[in-house]
Amino acid sequence: PAAAPAEPVLVDCVIGNCFVLRTSALDKIGLLDEKFFAYYEEADWCRRAQQAEYACAIVPSAIITHAKAGSWRTYLITRNMIWFQKRYANLAQLIFFWWYFWFYFIIERWRKGSTLSDLLRAARDGWLNRNSGKP
């Protein structure tokens, strides 16, 4: 977009499907964690980068085209959100997340058409560190 700044903007987390990384950062931090497979893997990588004293940035003028997400989207987002919170949240944040998760996230996803059984399976797998497979 013409109105978007051309210069990189520092951010806490880069969410997306296209990354440009320094080789030194990749060597020090490693690859995306395959445990997440899809959704939250970039948030996890950015957190590890910050812990290694690297900065994360976006280029607002960059344009990337991505195909529509598949049927595993809700499961992976739900499960990986729990994995991410368990990995990085302190006790107070986990308590807040627990309430947010059950009283907003699940209800909102269910209202938008996700099946309750898929949401509950993802929640179970996330809390118990299970992986029901990859799409």
C-alpha positions in Angstrom: 0.0 0.0 0.0 1.2 3.5 -0.8 0.4 4.9 2.6 2.4 2.2 4.5 5.8 3.2 5.7 8.7 1.7 3.7 11.0 1.5 6.7 11.0 -1.5 9.1 9.0 -1.0 12.3 10.1 -2.7 15.5 7.5 -5.1 17.0 7.2 -7.6 19.8 6.1 -10.4 17.5 5.9 -11.0 13.7 2.8 -12.9 12.6 2.9 -14.1 9.1 3.9 -16.5 6.4 7.1 -14.8 5.1 10.2 -14.1 7.1 13.6 -12.6 6.4 16.1 -13.6 9.0 19.7 -12.9 9.7 21.8 -16.1 9.3 23.5 -15.3 12.7 20.0 -15.2 14.4 19.0 -18.5 12.8 22.2 -20.1 13.8 21.8 -18.9 17.4 18.1 -19.3 17.9 17.3 -22.2 15.6 14.4 -23.0 13.4 10.7 -22.6 14.1 9.6 -25.1 16.7 7.9 -28.0 14.8 5.8 -28.8 17.9 3.6 -25.8 17.0 3.5 -26.9 13.3 1.2 -23.9 12.4 0.0 -20.9 14.3 2.1 -19.5 17.2 5.3 -20.9 15.9 6.4 -17.4 14.8 5.4 -15.9 18.2 7.5 -18.6 19.9 10.5 -17.8 17.5 10.2 -14.1 18.1 10.1 -14.6 21.9 13.3 -16.7 21.6 14.9 -14.0 19.4 14.1 -11.4 22.0 15.6 -13.6 24.8 18.7 -13.8 22.6 18.7 -10.0 22.3 17.6 -9.8 18.7 14.9 -7.3 17.6 11.9 -8.2 15.5 10.5 -5.9 12.9 7.9 -5.7 10.1 8.1 -3.9 6.7 4.5 -2.5 6.4 4.9 -1.9 2.6 5.7 -5.6 1.9 2.8 -7.6 0.4 2.6 -11.4 0.6 -0.2 -13.5 -0.8 -1.3 -16.6 1.1 -3.8 -19.3 0.2 -6.9 -19.8 2.4 -6.4 -21.8 5.6 -7.6 -25.4 5.8 -10.0 -27.2 8.1 -7.3 -27.7 10.8 -7.1 -24.0 11.4 -9.2 -23.8 14.6 -7.7 -26.9 16.1 -4.1 -25.7 15.5 -4.8 -22.1 16.7 -6.5 -23.4 19.9 -3.9 -26.0 20.7 -0.9 -23.8 19.9 -2.3 -20.8 21.8 -2.3 -23.0 24.9 1.2 -24.4 24.3 2.5 -20.8 23.8 0.9 -19.6 27.1 2.1 -22.6 29.0 5.7 -22.0 27.7 5.9 -18.2 28.4 3.2 -17.0 30.8 3.7 -16.5 34.5 1.1 -17.8 37.0 -1.0 -14.6 37.0 -1.0 -14.6 33.2 -2.0 -18.3 33.1 -4.9 -17.6 35.4 -6.1 -14.7 33.3 -5.6 -16.8 30.1 -7.6 -19.7 31.7 -10.6 -17.4 32.2 -10.2 -15.7 28.8 -9.9 -19.1 27.1 -13.0 -20.7 28.5 -15.3 -17.8 28.8 -14.5 -15.9 25.6 -12.4 -17.8 23.2 -14.3 -21.1 23.2 -17.7 -19.5 23.1 -16.7 -17.1 20.4 -15.2 -19.8 18.2 -18.2 -22.0 18.7 -20.5 -19.1 17.8 -18.5 -18.6 14.6 -19.1 -22.2 13.5 -16.3 -24.3 15.0 -17.5 -27.6 16.5 -17.4 -27.8 20.3 -15.8 -31.3 20.0 -12.9 -30.0 17.9 -12.4 -27.1 20.3 -12.4 -29.4 23.3 -10.0 -31.9 21.6 -7.6 -29.0 20.9 -7.9 -27.7 24.5 -7.2 -31.2 25.8 -4.2 -31.7 23.5 -2.9 -28.3 24.4 -3.1 -28.6 28.2 -1.8 -32.2 28.1 1.0 -31.5 25.6 -0.5 -34.0 23.1 -0.4 -33.8 19.4 -3.3 -35.4 17.5 -1.4 -35.2 14.3 -0.7 -32.7 11.6 -3.0 -31.8 8.7 
